[in-house]
Amino acid sequence: MQETLDRIDELNPAINAIVALRPRETLLYEAGRAPRGPLQGLPMAIKDLSDTAGLVTSYGSLIFKDNIPAKDSPMVARLRKAGAIVIGKTNTPEFGLGSHSYNPVYGVTRNPYDPSRSAGGSSGGAGAALASRMVALADGSDMMGSLRNPAGWNNVYGFRPSYGLVTNGGPGDMFLSQLSTDGPMARSIRDLELLLGIQSEHDSNHPHSIGPFRAASHTRKLKIGWLGDWGGAYAMEPGVLALGERAVQVFEALGHTVTAMAPPFSAEALWEAWTVLRSWSIAGKYGPLMRQPHDLLKPELRWEIERGLALSADAIHRASVVRSDWFRCTAGMEVDILALPSAQMFPFDAKLHWPTAIGAAAMDTYHRWMEVVVPASLSGLPALCVPAGFGDAGLPMGLQLIGHRGQDTTVLSLGHEYAAATDWVSQEPAG
C-alpha cells in the first residue's frame, strides 16, 4: 500500500488516472487488516461508474459530484470480499459516453506513453493506471469498446466477457438491454483471469448469470479470421492495419490457421442497428436527467437521449432483427476467432472532445471513429484486446480477438499463447 500510494503521488498528477483518492492514513490502517482472499490487501481503484459505499461515485457528472452511495455495486462487493482495498476511483468520461476519458468533475486522463494524447475510454483511467504501474489490476466496463480501446491504447490487456458472465444483479430491465458488461483489465492474461474469476461469481439475483469463470487450457489449433478494415468499410489511420497484420502472423507461427476474410455482414447494417439500440438503451436509463439544467449534461448524452426517445417501435424491432441476424451469422461461422484492430486510429490529442475525421473520412457522430468494436458489442461476444505493438510515433495499438458466445476460455487460452510469444507489455512508458 505504501509503495502504491507513493507511486500515485509521483505519477498521477501528470496522468490523472486515479481520482477520489482516499486518505493515506486510512488506507495504511486498512492494509494491515484486509480480509483473507485471493486479493488480500491489494490496492484497487474502481471505475467511477460503479457504486462504492462511502466513497464518492460521480459518474463523471456535476450532477453527482457529491454522490456517496450507501452500498457497493455487486461487482465491487465481490472484490472487497476477495480482500481488495478500494483506494479511490479511476477516471471515466461523463456517464461513460465516448472513448476519451474527460469530464467536468475531474478533468482529462492522459496517456502514459504520451501525456499530450488520450488514454481512451471509457475505462481510460483504468488503462492509464495499469500502464503507469499505479495499480496491478483494474475493473472496467464495455458497451462500445470501453475495455478494449483503452487497453490497446495503453499497451495492456482488456477483456469483454460473454454477456451474462459478469453480472450486477438488482432492479431494472435485464432482458431488453444487453449491450454493456463489466470486465477485467490487467498487464498479463494470468492476472486478467484472476480478476475475472472474482468478478464473475454467480449472481443469484441475476437469472442471466453464467459465472463463475474458471480458467482452463485449450490446446487445439484454431481457425482465425482476419477482417482488417472490414473490406474498406472502416476508415483506418495509416499504420493501424500493419500492426494488426503483424500481430495475427504470431498465431500462424504458433500453428493456428489465419485467413483473410471477406466481410461476413454489412457494416452499415450493423452500425444502424447499433446506434438505434444504443440510443434506445441510453434513453431508457438516463432519460429522467433531461429535467436537469441544460449545461449539466454532456451534449452527446442529450443527443443520445433525444434520439432514443424519438425512436418508433418499428425502428427498434428492425434493429433487433439485424442484431439477431448477425448473431446467427457469427454462430454459423467456420472460424473460431475473428480478429480486428481494437481502434481505427492511434491515441489522439487529449484536448479534443472526439476526432471528427480519420484521414479524409469525416466522422458523422461522436463515436463513429470506434465503429470497429461494434461487431462484438452488438451480440454480446467475448472479445480480448491484446497489445499489438507501437506505431511510428511510439503510440500503442491493440488487436481484438472475438470468440463465439460462451467461449471465453478459448479466447483467453489463445491470449495466453500470444502473450508467451510476445513481450509488448514490458515496454513501459518512458520515465
C-alpha positions in Angstrom: 0.0 0.0 0.0 2.8 2.4 0.9 4.5 1.8 -2.5 1.3 2.1 -4.4 0.4 5.5 -2.8 4.0 6.8 -3.3 3.8 5.9 -7.0 0.4 7.6 -7.3 1.8 10.7 -5.7 4.7 10.7 -8.1 2.9 9.9 -11.4 -0.8 10.7 -11.1 -0.5 14.5 -11.3 0.7 14.2 -15.0 -1.7 11.3 -15.9 -4.9 12.0 -13.8 -5.9 8.3 -13.9 -6.8 8.0 -10.2 -9.5 10.2 -8.8 -11.2 10.5 -5.4 -8.2 9.0 -3.7 -8.9 8.2 0.0 -6.7 9.4 2.8 -3.3 7.7 3.2 -3.6 7.1 6.9 -6.9 5.3 6.5 -5.6 3.1 3.6 -2.5 2.1 5.5 -4.7 1.2 8.5 -6.9 -1.0 6.3 -3.9 -2.6 4.6 -2.9 -4.3 7.8 -6.4 -5.6 8.3 -7.5 -6.8 4.9 -9.8 -9.9 4.9 -8.3 -13.1 3.6 -8.9 -13.9 -0.1 -7.2 -14.1 -3.4 -6.8 -10.3 -3.5 -5.9 -9.8 0.2 -4.6 -6.4 0.7 -4.4 -5.5 -3.0 -4.9 -1.7 -3.6 -7.6 -1.3 -6.3 -9.2 1.8 -7.8 -12.7 1.3 -9.1 -14.0 2.7 -12.3 -16.1 5.8 -11.5 -19.2 4.2 -13.0 -19.5 1.6 -10.3 -21.0 2.5 -6.9 -18.6 2.3 -3.9 -20.0 2.5 -0.4 -18.8 5.6 1.5 -16.8 6.9 -1.4 -17.9 9.5 -3.9 -19.2 8.0 -7.2 -19.7 10.9 -9.6 -20.2 9.0 -13.0 -18.1 11.9 -14.3 -21.1 14.2 -13.9 -21.5 17.5 -12.0 -25.0 16.3 -11.1 -23.4 13.5 -9.0 -20.2 15.1 -7.9 -21.1 14.8 -4.2 -22.9 11.4 -4.6 -21.8 8.9 -1.9 -23.6 5.6 -2.3 -24.8 3.7 0.7 -23.7 0.3 -0.7 -21.3 -1.2 -3.2 -22.4 -2.4 -6.6 -22.4 -6.3 -6.6 -19.2 -6.4 -8.5 -17.4 -4.1 -6.1 -18.7 -6.1 -3.2 -17.1 -9.2 -4.7 -13.8 -7.5 -4.9 -13.9 -6.4 -1.3 -14.9 -9.9 -0.2 -11.8 -11.2 -2.1 -9.7 -8.9 0.1 -9.1 -5.9 -2.2 -8.8 -2.5 -0.6 -10.6 0.3 -2.6 -8.2 3.2 -2.6 -10.2 5.5 -4.9 -11.7 5.6 -8.4 -10.4 5.6 -12.0 -11.5 8.4 -14.3 -14.1 8.0 -17.0 -16.0 10.2 -19.4 -19.3 11.6 -18.2 -21.7 8.6 -17.8 -19.1 6.5 -19.8 -20.1 8.1 -23.1 -17.2 8.3 -25.6 -13.8 6.7 -25.9 -11.9 9.6 -24.3 -11.8 9.9 -20.5 -12.5 13.5 -19.6 -15.3 15.1 -17.6 -16.2 18.4 -15.8 -15.6 16.9 -12.3 -12.0 15.5 -12.6 -10.7 16.7 -16.0 -8.8 14.7 -18.6 -6.9 11.4 -18.2 -3.8 11.4 -20.3 -1.8 8.6 -22.0 1.3 7.5 -20.1 3.1 6.8 -23.4 2.5 10.5 -24.4 0.7 12.7 -21.9 -0.5 15.0 -24.8 -2.7 12.1 -26.0 -5.9 10.5 -24.9 -5.8 7.4 -22.8 -9.1 6.2 -24.4 -12.3 5.3 -22.7 -14.5 4.8 -21.1 -12.1 2.8 -18.9 -9.3 5.2 -19.7 -8.4 5.9 -16.1 -8.1 2.1 -15.6 -5.9 1.6 -18.6 -3.6 4.5 -17.8 -3.3 3.4 -14.2 -2.2 0.0 -15.3 0.2 1.2 -17.9 1.9 3.5 -15.4 2.1 0.7 -12.8 -0.1 2.7 -10.3 -2.3 -0.4 -9.9 -1.8 -4.1 -10.5 -5.4 -4.9 -11.6 -8.3 -2.8 -12.8 -12.0 -3.3 -13.4 -13.7 -1.7 -16.3 -16.9 -1.9 -18.3 -17.6 -2.2 -22.0 -20.6 -1.0 -24.1 -18.8 0.2 -27.1 -15.2 -0.9 -26.7 -14.6 0.6 -23.3 -12.5 -2.4 -22.1 -10.8 -2.8 -25.5 -9.9 0.7 -26.8 -8.1 1.9 -23.6 -6.4 -1.5 -23.3 -5.0 -1.1 -26.8 -4.0 2.5 -26.3 -2.3 1.8 -23.0 -0.4 -1.4 -24.1 -2.3 -3.7 -21.6 -4.9 -6.4 -21.8 -8.7 -5.9 -21.6 -11.4 -8.5 -21.8 -15.1 -8.0 -22.6 -16.7 -11.3 -21.4 -19.7 -13.0 -22.9 -22.9 -11.4 -21.8 -24.0 -12.9 -18.5 -20.6 -14.0 -17.2 -20.1 -10.8 -15.1 -23.5 -9.5 -13.9 -24.7 -6.9 -11.5 -28.0 -8.1 -10.0 -30.5 -5.6 -8.9 -33.7 -3.7 -10.0 -34.3 -2.7 -13.6 -34.5 -4.4 -17.0 -32.4 -7.4 -17.7 -33.9 -8.6 -21.0 -34.0 -5.7 -23.4 -30.7 -4.0 -22.8 -27.8 -6.4 -23.1 -25.2 -4.2 -24.8 -22.9 -3.5 -21.8 -20.9 -5.6 -19.3 -18.2 -5.3 -16.7 -14.9 -7.0 -17.1 -11.2 -7.1 -16.2 -8.0 -5.2 -17.3 -4.5 -6.3 -16.4 -0.9 -6.5 -17.6 -1.0 -10.3 -18.0 -3.6 -12.9 -19.0 -3.0 -14.7 -15.7 -4.0 -11.6 -13.8 -6.9 -11.0 -16.2 -8.2 -14.4 -15.4 -7.7 -14.0 -11.7 -9.8 -10.8 -11.6 -12.4 -12.3 -14.0 -12.9 -15.3 -11.7 -13.8 -12.9 -8.9 -15.9 -10.5 -10.9 -17.9 -13.4 -12.4 -19.1 -15.0 -9.1 -22.5 -16.5 -9.7 -25.2 -13.8 -9.1 -28.4 -15.3 -7.7 -30.2 -12.0 -8.3 -29.5 -12.1 -12.0 -31.0 -15.0 -13.9 -28.7 -14.4 -16.8 -25.7 -15.1 -14.6 -23.5 -17.9 -16.0 -20.5 -17.5 -13.7 -18.1 -18.1 -12.2 -15.4 -18.2 -14.8 -12.8 -20.9 -14.3 -9.6 -20.8 -16.2 -8.9 -23.8 -18.4 -6.2 -24.6 -21.0 -7.3 -25.2 -24.6 -4.5 -26.6 -26.8 -6.3 -27.3 -30.1 -5.4 -25.3 -33.1 -7.9 -22.6 -34.1 -9.2 -21.0 -37.2 -8.7 -17.3 -37.1 -10.4 -14.9 -39.5 -8.6 -11.6 -40.1 -11.1 -8.9 -41.0 -8.8 -5.9 -41.1 -10.9 -2.8 -42.1 -14.0 -4.9 -42.9 -13.4 -4.7 -46.7 -12.8 -0.9 -46.5 -15.9 -0.1 -44.5 -13.8 1.2 -41.5 -11.6 4.2 -42.1 -8.1 3.4 -40.6 -5.3 5.7 -39.7 -2.1 4.7 -41.5 -0.1 2.1 -39.5 -3.0 0.5 -37.7 -3.7 -2.3 -40.1 0.0 -3.1 -40.5 0.3 -3.7 -36.7 -2.8 -5.9 -36.8 -1.5 -7.9 -39.7 1.9 -8.4 -37.9 0.1 -9.5 -34.7 -2.0 -12.2 -36.5 1.1 -13.6 -38.0 2.1 -14.6 -34.5 -0.8 -17.0 -34.5 0.4 -18.5 -37.8 3.8 -19.1 -36.2 2.1 -20.8 -33.3 0.4 -23.3 -35.7 -3.1 -21.7 -35.9 -4.7 -21.1 -39.3 -5.2 -17.4 -40.2 -7.4 -16.5 -43.1 -8.1 -13.0 -44.6 -11.9 -12.9 -44.6 -14.3 -11.0 -46.7 -16.8 -9.0 -44.7 -19.4 -11.5 -43.3 -22.1 -8.9 -42.8 -23.0 -5.4 -43.9 -21.0 -2.9 -41.7 -23.7 -0.3 -42.4 -26.5 -2.6 -41.2 -24.5 -3.3 -38.0 -23.9 0.4 -37.4 -27.5 1.4 -38.0 -28.8 -1.4 -35.6 -26.1 -0.5 -33.0 -26.9 3.2 -32.9 -30.6 2.6 -32.7 -30.3 0.1 -29.8 -27.6 2.1 -28.1 -29.7 5.4 -28.1 -32.8 3.5 -27.0 -30.9 1.9 -24.1 -29.3 5.2 -23.0 -32.7 7.0 -23.2 -34.3 4.3 -21.0 -31.5 4.6 -18.4 -30.8 8.4 -18.4 -34.0 9.9 -19.8 -35.0 11.4 -16.4 -31.8 13.5 -16.5 -33.3 15.6 -19.3 -35.0 17.6 -16.5 -31.6 18.8 -15.3 -30.3 22.2 -16.4 -29.0 22.1 -19.9 -25.4 22.9 -19.0 -25.1 20.0 -16.6 -25.4 17.3 -19.3 -22.8 16.4 -21.9 -24.1 17.3 -25.3 -23.6 13.8 -26.6 -25.8 12.4 -23.8 -28.6 14.8 -24.7 -28.2 13.8 -28.3 -28.5 10.1 -27.4 -31.5 10.6 -25.1 -33.4 12.8 -27.6 -32.6 10.3 -30.4 -33.7 7.3 -28.3 -37.0 8.9 -27.1 -37.9 9.7 -30.8 -37.5 6.1 -32.0 -40.5 4.2 -33.1 -41.3 0.6 -32.0 -40.8 -0.5 -35.6 -37.3 1.0 -35.7 -36.3 -0.7 -32.5 -37.7 -4.0 -33.8 -35.9 -3.8 -37.1 -32.6 -3.1 -35.3 -33.1 -6.1 -33.1 -33.8 -8.3 -36.1 -30.5 -7.1 -37.6 -28.8 -7.9 -34.3 -30.4 -11.4 -34.4 -29.3 -12.0 -38.0 -25.7 -11.0 -37.0 -25.8 -13.3 -34.0 -27.0 -16.2 -36.2 -24.2 -15.3 -38.7 -21.5 -15.5 -36.1 -22.8 -18.7 -34.7 -22.5 -20.3 -38.1 -19.0 -19.1 -39.0 -16.4 -21.7 -39.7 -13.7 -19.7 -37.9 -13.2 -19.9 -34.1 -11.9 -16.3 -33.7 -12.5 -13.0 -35.6 -9.5 -10.6 -35.5 -9.8 -6.9 -35.8 -7.8 -3.8 -34.6 -9.0 -2.5 -31.3 -9.3 1.0 -32.6 -9.3 2.8 -36.0 -6.7 5.3 -35.0 -3.8 5.9 -32.6 -4.4 8.0 -29.4 -5.5 11.5 -30.5 -4.9 14.9 -29.0 -6.2 14.9 -25.4 -7.5 18.5 -25.9 -10.1 17.2 -28.4 -13.6 16.1 -27.4 -13.5 13.5 -30.1 -11.9 13.1 -33.6 -14.0 14.5 -36.4 -12.1 12.7 -39.1 -9.8 9.8 -39.8 -7.7 10.9 -42.7 -10.1 12.1 -45.4 -13.0 10.3 -43.8 -15.3 12.6 -41.8 -16.9 11.1 -38.7 -20.6 11.9 -38.5 -21.1 11.2 -34.8 -19.0 11.4 -31.6 -18.5 7.6 -31.7 -18.2 6.7 -35.4 -14.4 6.5 -35.1 -14.8 3.5 -32.9 -17.1 1.5 -35.2 -14.6 -1.4 -35.3 -15.7 -2.6 -31.8 -19.4 -2.9 -32.7 -19.4 -6.5 -34.0 -18.6 -7.9 -30.6 -20.7 -5.5 -28.6 -23.9 -5.9 -30.6 -24.3 -9.6 -29.9 -22.5 -9.9 -26.6 -19.5 -11.9 -27.8 -16.3 -12.4 -25.8 -13.6 -10.1 -27.0 -10.0 -9.9 -25.8 -7.7 -6.9 -26.6 -4.1 -7.9 -26.7 -1.2 -5.4 -27.3 -0.2 -5.3 -31.0 2.9 -3.0 -30.8 3.6 0.6 -31.4 3.2 2.9 -34.4 5.8 5.2 -35.8 5.1 7.9 -33.2 5.6 5.4 -30.4 1.9 5.1 -29.5 0.4 1.7 -28.7 -2.3 -0.2 -30.6 -4.2 -3.4 -29.8 -5.8 -6.3 -31.5 -9.3 -7.7 -30.8 -9.8 -11.4 -30.6 -13.5 -12.1 -30.8 -14.9 -15.6 -30.0 -18.2 -17.4 -30.1 -20.7 -16.6 -27.3 -19.7 -18.6 -24.2 -16.3 -19.5 -25.5 -14.4 -17.2 -23.1 -11.9 -19.8 -22.1 -11.0 -20.4 -25.8 -10.3 -16.7 -26.3 -8.3 -16.4 -23.2 -6.3 -19.5 -23.8 -5.3 -18.1 -27.2 -4.4 -14.9 -25.4 -2.0 -16.9 -23.2 -0.3 -18.3 -26.2 0.1 -14.8 -27.8 1.4 -13.3 -24.6 4.0 -16.1 -24.3 5.2 -15.4 -27.8 5.3 -11.6 -27.5 6.5 -9.1 -24.9 4.9 -5.8 -25.6 3.8 -5.1 -22.1 7.4 -4.9 -20.9 7.9 -1.8 -22.9 6.9 0.6 -20.2 6.1 4.3 -20.7 9.3 6.5 -20.8 10.3 7.6 -17.3 
